[in-house]
Amino acid sequence: MHELRKDPLLGRWVAVLNESKTPSEYAVPSEKEPETSCILCAGSETRTPKEITAIREDGKWWARVIPNFRPVFQIEGDLGRTGLGMYDKMNAVGANEIIVETPEHTKQPEDIGVDQVTRVLRLYRERVADLERDPRIRHTLIYKDSGRSAWTSFTHPHSEIAATPVIPKQVKEELDGAKQYFVYKERCIFCDMMREELRFADRVISETRDFVAFSPFAPRFPFEFWMLPKRHSCAFQEITEGETEDLGLILCLMLKKMRSILKETPYSYVLHTAPNRVPRRNHWHTLGEDFHWHIEIIPRLLNSGGFEWGSGCYILTTSPEDASKYLREA
């Protein structure tokens, strides 16, 4: 089994695979070779791991969930927390899953329509709710990498789930920041942020009945934008069916807007939801009030350089106000 090791200085966990790659295995070809047979397409179901769940209509599947072919986090086993002198480690218990977003290899869900995007979101909700029941799992992250690039697993439209026995450092920083703001003002920082954006409107891109899409005031990347539900909720799995349909609408719209101005630029999105609310001393007592689930969408326009990596300070080549204007008018 792979293992997790904790950095004692920064408090972050890293996954260490049990079989190390050789130097030659890190060579990345300039372009991926064209696929001759896609294992995620309809008709290849027997070539994938056993299906976890699916949405089926009219005698066929429209979206399905399968275990990852090479999972870093495995559902079998126990945590096995151990110490090595001053260092801490544990087994990489959890889950890695693939959401196959459509049977069609050449069409993204948003090109099929809002109904297809909504089907995918329903599977997100179902899987987060199911994984939350496992007491070993602390956090579930849903993410999508789209575009022909070395960091995409498949060219077939898909997203992935990583359920982990620890809360990732970046998520924990959001949780801690939200908690500190709530202690000071007794309000949700995300709700305040959304109200502020709607009041000035310079960075608002789109608004629907239940959601707002906007560029944050201080984003990390050009054309980064967030989508927040208007109804305060810390846990994505508590989304209603009506909100799921409305999220499908705005997500479909925003992905098309982004593609219309940035063409085939690869992008990633992540869904940040509350960690599993396992009772702990002095932890998460106000989580339902101070945190607000949301989706962050990041076009992969630039490669971070030494300054960004060394300082954690990002340089924006397009202001969020201008980026919002371009996206709003697309």
C-alpha positions, 0 to 999 in steps of 0.5 A: 500500500502507498503511504502518506508522510507529514511534513513537520514544518508546513504540516502538509501531507504528501503521498509516497508511492510504494514503487518509485519511478526511474529517471527515464520514466519522467520523460514527457513526449511533446505530444500525446500519441493519438488514442486508437481505443478508448477504455472509457467509451461506451462498449468498453465496459468490460475493460474497466474496473467494476462499476460503482454506480451509474445513471442509466436512461433509455436503455443506456448509461449516460454517466458512470463511476468506476474505481481508478485504474491505479489508485493512490488511495485504497479503500481496503486496509486500516490507517496504520498511523506510526511514528519514525522518530520526529516524523509521522506517516500512515497508510494511504487509505481512502478512495480514488474514483473516475467519473466518466462524464459521457459515453461519447469520446469527442463531446464534453458534457456541456456540448451535449447539454445542461441535462448531461452536466446535471447528470454528472453533478448528481453523481458528484452528490451521490459519491460525496454522500456515500464516502462521507459514511466511512469514518476513516475518510476525512475529506473528499475532493472532486476535480477535473483536468481537461485538455490535451496535456501531460497531466490529464489521465485520459482524453475522454471527458471525465473527472475524478474523486480523491477521498483522503484520511487527512484534510489537504493543506490548501483546504485546511487553510480555507477552513481556518481562514473562514473560521477566523473571519467568523470568530471576528464578525460572526458571518460567513466570509464567502457569503460576505464576499458574494454580497460584495461582488454583487454590490459592485458587479465589476467581477461578476460574470454570471448570475442565476436563480441559485448561483453566482459566478465571479472572479475573486478579488485576488485570484492566483491565475488569470481568468480564474473564477469561482461559483458559489451557491446563494444559499449558505451551505457548507456541504455540497452533498446537501444541495437540492435537486433544484439547485443541482439543475441550476448549477448544471445550467451555470456550469455549462454556460461558464465552460462555454464562455471560457472556451469561446475566448480561450479556445482549447486552453486546458483547464482544471476545476475543483469542488471544495466542500466541508470535511467529514464532520467527525467530532474533534476537540475545538474543531468544526463546531462552527463549520456549518456556519462559517464555511461555504462550499464552492467550485474553483475553475482555473484555466491553465494559461501559464506555468508557475515560475521560481518566484511563484513557487518560492514565495507563494505570491502569484503574478496576474497578467490579466486583472480579475476585472478585465477577465470578468469583462471578457467572460461576461461578454463572451 
